[in-house]
Amino acid sequence: MALFTLVSGSVGVVTLQNPPVNALSAAVRHGIVDMMDKALSEPEVKSVVICGQNGRFCGGADIKEFGKNMTGPPLVPMIHRIESGAKPVVAAIEGIALGGGLELALGCHYRIAHSKARLGLPEVHLGLLPAAGGTQRLPRLIGVPAALELITTGRYVTAAEALRLGMVDEVTDGNTVDAAVKLALSVAGKSLDARRISNYPCPQPPGLDRFFETAMQQVRQSARGAMAPVACVQALRAAASQPYGEGMQREKELMDTLFHSGQARALQYFFFAQRAVGRWSTPSGSRWDSSKPRPVHKAAVVGLGTMGRGITVALAQAGLSVVAVETHEKQLMEARQAVSGMLERGAKRRGVAPAYGKISYSSDLLPVADVDLVIEAVFEDMELKRSIFEQLSEICKPDTFLCTNTSGLDIDRLASHARNPELVVGMHFFAPAHVMKLLEVVYGPRSSPQAVATAMLLGRKMDKVSVAVGNCPGFVGNRMLKPYLEQAFFLLEEGATPELVDQALEEFGFAMGVFRMSDLSGLDVGWRVRKADGLVVAGASTGPSARSRRGFRYSPLGDLLCERGRFGQKTGSGWYRYDKPGGRVAKSDPWLHGFLEQYRADHGLAARRVDQQEVLERCLYALINEGFRILEDGIAAGPEDIDVIYVLGYGWPRHRGGPMFYATTVGLSEVLERLEHHHRAHPDVPGLQPCRLLRKLVASGSPPVHSWREFIKKSRSHL
Ligand SMILES: CCCCCCCC/C=C\C/C=C/C(=O)SCCNC(=O)CCNC(=O)[C@H](O)C(C)(C)COP(=O)(O)OP(=O)(O)OC[C@H]1O[C@@H](n2cnc3c(N)ncnc32)[C@H](O)[C@@H]1OP(=O)(O)O
C-alpha cells in the first residue's frame, strides 16, 4: 500500500496507494513505515519524497477504521520517525492533504503543493482533533491564531493561501513530484535542524490568557454543545504554553476522550450518510447506478423572488448559462441588482470573478425555448404553478426538464399539466438557496429515472447535497416538521412558554428553538398551509370545536396570532417581540404571556409545569416517529436521507447525527416506550402513536441504523 522507487539515482520516492483518497489505513501505515525504513537505511538514498497515487496526496486517517479495533502502526511515532530521521523528506502535495495527511506532511522537512491542491485539518467535523501532532506542529509553523482558526473550523485552504500562511514552502503549476524530487536533490546532505517543526518554539499570542479565554468563549458559542472544537482550543493552548512533548501528551489525552465519544460516532456516521444519499433508489426500482443523467448546459429560473434569485446565483456559480425570468418589471429590476450583489459577494469569498455574464434576464418566457432545464420558482400556489407549467410545455423543447421549487405541493398534480410528465421533478431548495447545502429532489410516480438523476447531479454541481425523496405533502423535511410544531403548540396550551420550549431545544443543540425559528420564517407560511388544508376555522375561538379538527386535537394558537397580524420578525411581533418590523433580536413578550393565560382560561385548561425533558420527548420523538412513518411509506429510502435533510436543512445539531441516528443513541425501545407513554396521556394526538416500523425494529432487537434499509426492504411486504 506504499510503493518505493529510486529516482535520479539518490531520491527515494514513497507513493501512498489506497484509492480513492489514499487514506492512511493500517496497510498504508505499514507501507510507509517499511518504505521509510528502507529509505533511511539504504546508503544510496540521500533524500526522500512522499507523494500519493493518482494525483491525491492523502485524505487523512481512514475513517472507516474508527470505531473498530485499530491495528497497524500508530501515526504519531510514524510521523516522528520521518521528522527525526537523518535524511530530508519532501512532501509532494497534489490534490489533497487533509487531516492525518497534512499531519504527515507537517512531519516532513519540506512541503511542495500543486496550485490546485487543498489542505486542511477537518478532524473537528468528525468529532476529533488532529491528534497526529497537528495541534502542536501547525501553530509552531504558522502561529497560534491562524492554526486555531483552521483547526477549530476544519476549513480547507488553497495552495496559494497555504503558501501565504507558511504551511508550504513552494507552490507549483507543473508536475509536483518532479518539483519535489528536484528540491530533494538540492537539500540532500544539508542540516535538518531548522526544518523539524517540533523543535520550533511556539509563537505566543500577546495576552495569552485573554486570547484563549476569548477563543474559548467564541468556540463554545458557535459549537452549540459540540465537544471537539472546545478540545481543539484546549490542545492549542497546550501548544502555546507547554513544551512540545507535554503538548503532545495533552493532545493525546483530549483525543482519547473524543475518540470514544458518542459525538464522534454521530459525526462519522453523518460523514458517510452525506455520501450514502448520492446512492439513491426509488420504490419503483430506479437507482443511481442505472440512471444516466442528461447534461444541462443552459437552465432557466422562472420567478425572481427570494428563492428564484438564490437559485439563479447557485446555477451561475456552478458554471451554467441561466435565463432568469420575472414578469413584473419592478421585481425584475430589483432582482437583477440583488443577484449581482450576491454574485459579487460570493466571488469575493471564493477569490474568483463574479459570474455576471452567465445570466440573461427576461420579462417574458420566450427566451426559455432552448434551455435544457427550467426551475420554476414562483409563489407557492398550485394554480399559478399549473399555468406556468402549461406555458412552459408550449414554449420549451420537448425534452426540457421541468422542475418546480416547492416546499410541499403535489408534484404529480403539477406533472399532469406538463406535456411530458416524466420530465417533471420537484427541487426543494432551502433559503437562502445559494447558501444552504440541502436540496430535496422530489420524484413523482411518473418522473423518469433520468429526470431524477439529472436533478440530483445538478444539485451536486451547485455544491449541494441532493437527497431523492418521494412525493407526499411536505415531502420529508416539512412533513416531519408538522408533528414537531404541533407538539410545541400543545405544550404552550399545557403551561409551557415559548422561552422554555426554545431553551430546551437550543440546549439540545438546535441553532434556534421552534418558536424563534417560526418567527424568523414567518408565521403566515404555516397559516397559509393550514388554511389550504381546511384546518383554519374562522370564528371558532372558543368551545370544544376550537381545539379539535376531524376528531383529533388541534391547537389554533398559531392561527390566532396570525389573525392579530403577528407574523413574526417581519411584523415586529410573533411568539416574541422585536424592536421594529424586520428586527432580529427576540425579546420576551408580556403580551404573549397574558394572551396564553387568557387562552388557557377561555378553554378551561389548567397550566402545569412542563420540564425540558418533556419538551424534548414530545417534540423530538413525535418528529422521529414521523421519520419512521416516512421510511415505512417509502418516501425516504433510508435513515441517512432523513438525517442529512434534518442536519443540512433544519438545523438539527450535526454532532447528534440527525433524528434517526439520535433515536438509536437514545435506544429505540426507550423512544417507543416514551411515545407510548405520551400517547396514553394524549390519545387524540396521532403523531404520538408509535408507528409500525418502530415497533417492528424494537421487536427485532433494535438493529443498528446502517442495516435499516435492508430491514425495511425485507419487511416492506409485511408492513
Ligand atoms: C484512543 C485514541 C486512538 C487514536 C487513533 C486515531 C488515530 C488518528 C490520529 C490522528 C488524527 C487524524 C485524523 C484524521 O485524519 S480523520 C480524517 C480527516 N480527513 C477527512 O476528514 C477527509 C474527508 N474527506 C473529504 O473531505 C473528501 O472525501 C475528499 C475531499 C477527500 C474527497 O472528496 P470527493 O472527491 O468529493 O469524494 P468523496 O467525498 O465522495 O469521497 C470519495 C470516497 O472516499 C471516501 N473517503 C474520503 N475520505 C476518507 C477518509 N479519510 N477515510 C476513509 N474514506 C474516505 C468517501 O467516504 C467516499 O467513499 P464512499 O463513502 O464509499 O462514497
The ligand as an SDF file (V2000), in Angstrom:
LIG
                    3D

 63 65  0  0  0  0  0  0  0  0999 V2000
   -7.8010    6.2800   21.6090 C   0  0  0  0  0  0  0  0  0  0  0  0
   -7.2350    7.1330   20.5650 C   0  0  0  0  0  0  0  0  0  0  0  0
   -6.9940    6.3750   19.3000 C   0  0  0  0  0  0  0  0  0  0  0  0
   -6.4640    7.3120   18.3140 C   0  0  0  0  0  0  0  0  0  0  0  0
   -6.3250    6.6870   16.9850 C   0  0  0  0  0  0  0  0  0  0  0  0
   -6.7770    7.6160   15.9150 C   0  0  0  0  0  0  0  0  0  0  0  0
   -5.6820    7.9720   15.0070 C   0  0  0  0  0  0  0  0  0  0  0  0
   -5.9690    9.3200   14.4200 C   0  0  0  0  0  0  0  0  0  0  0  0
   -4.8380   10.1660   14.5900 C   0  0  0  0  0  0  0  0  0  0  0  0
   -4.7840   11.3470   14.0820 C   0  0  0  0  0  0  0  0  0  0  0  0
   -5.9370   12.1480   13.6560 C   0  0  0  0  0  0  0  0  0  0  0  0
   -6.2210   12.0930   12.2500 C   0  0  0  0  0  0  0  0  0  0  0  0
   -7.4950   12.0070   11.9050 C   0  0  0  0  0  0  0  0  0  0  0  0
   -7.9020   12.0780   10.5080 C   0  0  0  0  0  0  0  0  0  0  0  0
   -7.1440   12.1950    9.5940 O   0  0  0  0  0  0  0  0  0  0  0  0
   -9.5510   11.9620   10.2780 S   0  0  0  0  0  0  0  0  0  0  0  0
   -9.7500   12.1110    8.5300 C   0  0  0  0  0  0  0  0  0  0  0  0
   -9.5500   13.5010    8.0740 C   0  0  0  0  0  0  0  0  0  0  0  0
   -9.8900   13.6080    6.7040 N   0  0  0  0  0  0  0  0  0  0  0  0
  -11.0780   13.9750    6.2860 C   0  0  0  0  0  0  0  0  0  0  0  0
  -11.9380   14.3000    7.0480 O   0  0  0  0  0  0  0  0  0  0  0  0
  -11.2680   13.9830    4.8030 C   0  0  0  0  0  0  0  0  0  0  0  0
  -12.6880   13.7990    4.4890 C   0  0  0  0  0  0  0  0  0  0  0  0
  -12.8660   13.6070    3.0780 N   0  0  0  0  0  0  0  0  0  0  0  0
  -13.1830   14.6350    2.2700 C   0  0  0  0  0  0  0  0  0  0  0  0
  -13.2130   15.7880    2.6300 O   0  0  0  0  0  0  0  0  0  0  0  0
  -13.4850   14.2610    0.8550 C   0  0  0  0  0  0  0  0  0  0  0  0
  -13.8650   12.9270    0.8380 O   0  0  0  0  0  0  0  0  0  0  0  0
  -12.3220   14.4770   -0.1110 C   0  0  0  0  0  0  0  0  0  0  0  0
  -12.0440   15.9670   -0.2670 C   0  0  0  0  0  0  0  0  0  0  0  0
  -11.0730   13.7490    0.3660 C   0  0  0  0  0  0  0  0  0  0  0  0
  -12.7040   13.8830   -1.4860 C   0  0  0  0  0  0  0  0  0  0  0  0
  -13.9320   14.4650   -1.9060 O   0  0  0  0  0  0  0  0  0  0  0  0
  -14.6880   13.9130   -3.2070 P   0  0  0  0  0  0  0  0  0  0  0  0
  -13.7550   13.8230   -4.3140 O   0  0  0  0  0  0  0  0  0  0  0  0
  -15.8940   14.7680   -3.3450 O   0  0  0  0  0  0  0  0  0  0  0  0
  -15.1240   12.4320   -2.8710 O   0  0  0  0  0  0  0  0  0  0  0  0
  -15.9960   11.8510   -1.7100 P   0  0  0  0  0  0  0  0  0  0  0  0
  -16.1140   12.7860   -0.5820 O   0  0  0  0  0  0  0  0  0  0  0  0
  -17.2430   11.3180   -2.2900 O   0  0  0  0  0  0  0  0  0  0  0  0
  -15.0790   10.6520   -1.2150 O   0  0  0  0  0  0  0  0  0  0  0  0
  -14.7850    9.5450   -2.0600 C   0  0  0  0  0  0  0  0  0  0  0  0
  -14.8180    8.2860   -1.2360 C   0  0  0  0  0  0  0  0  0  0  0  0
  -13.7160    8.3420   -0.3370 O   0  0  0  0  0  0  0  0  0  0  0  0
  -14.1770    8.1230    0.9760 C   0  0  0  0  0  0  0  0  0  0  0  0
  -13.3010    8.8780    1.8960 N   0  0  0  0  0  0  0  0  0  0  0  0
  -12.9360   10.1570    1.8120 C   0  0  0  0  0  0  0  0  0  0  0  0
  -12.0830   10.4660    2.8050 N   0  0  0  0  0  0  0  0  0  0  0  0
  -11.9080    9.3380    3.5180 C   0  0  0  0  0  0  0  0  0  0  0  0
  -11.1410    9.0260    4.6710 C   0  0  0  0  0  0  0  0  0  0  0  0
  -10.3620    9.9200    5.2690 N   0  0  0  0  0  0  0  0  0  0  0  0
  -11.2330    7.7810    5.1440 N   0  0  0  0  0  0  0  0  0  0  0  0
  -11.9950    6.8510    4.5500 C   0  0  0  0  0  0  0  0  0  0  0  0
  -12.7500    7.0750    3.4400 N   0  0  0  0  0  0  0  0  0  0  0  0
  -12.6950    8.3220    2.9440 C   0  0  0  0  0  0  0  0  0  0  0  0
  -15.5940    8.6470    0.9730 C   0  0  0  0  0  0  0  0  0  0  0  0
  -16.3150    8.0960    2.0400 O   0  0  0  0  0  0  0  0  0  0  0  0
  -16.0670    8.1850   -0.3790 C   0  0  0  0  0  0  0  0  0  0  0  0
  -16.3920    6.8220   -0.3020 O   0  0  0  0  0  0  0  0  0  0  0  0
  -17.9260    6.3500   -0.1770 P   0  0  0  0  0  0  0  0  0  0  0  0
  -18.3960    6.7610    1.1760 O   0  0  0  0  0  0  0  0  0  0  0  0
  -17.8270    4.8780   -0.3080 O   0  0  0  0  0  0  0  0  0  0  0  0
  -18.6780    7.0370   -1.2650 O   0  0  0  0  0  0  0  0  0  0  0  0
  1  2  1  0
  2  3  1  0
  3  4  1  0
  4  5  1  0
  5  6  1  0
  6  7  1  0
  7  8  1  0
  8  9  1  0
  9 10  2  0
 10 11  1  0
 11 12  1  0
 12 13  2  0
 13 14  1  0
 14 15  2  0
 14 16  1  0
 16 17  1  0
 17 18  1  0
 18 19  1  0
 19 20  1  0
 20 21  2  0
 20 22  1  0
 22 23  1  0
 23 24  1  0
 24 25  1  0
 25 26  2  0
 25 27  1  0
 27 28  1  0
 27 29  1  0
 29 30  1  0
 29 31  1  0
 29 32  1  0
 32 33  1  0
 33 34  1  0
 34 35  2  0
 34 36  1  0
 34 37  1  0
 37 38  1  0
 38 39  2  0
 38 40  1  0
 38 41  1  0
 41 42  1  0
 42 43  1  0
 43 44  1  0
 43 58  1  0
 44 45  1  0
 45 46  1  0
 45 56  1  0
 46 47  1  0
 46 55  1  0
 47 48  2  0
 48 49  1  0
 49 50  1  0
 49 55  2  0
 50 51  1  0
 50 52  2  0
 52 53  1  0
 53 54  2  0
 54 55  1  0
 56 57  1  0
 56 58  1  0
 58 59  1  0
 59 60  1  0
 60 61  2  0
 60 62  1  0
 60 63  1  0
M  END
$$$$
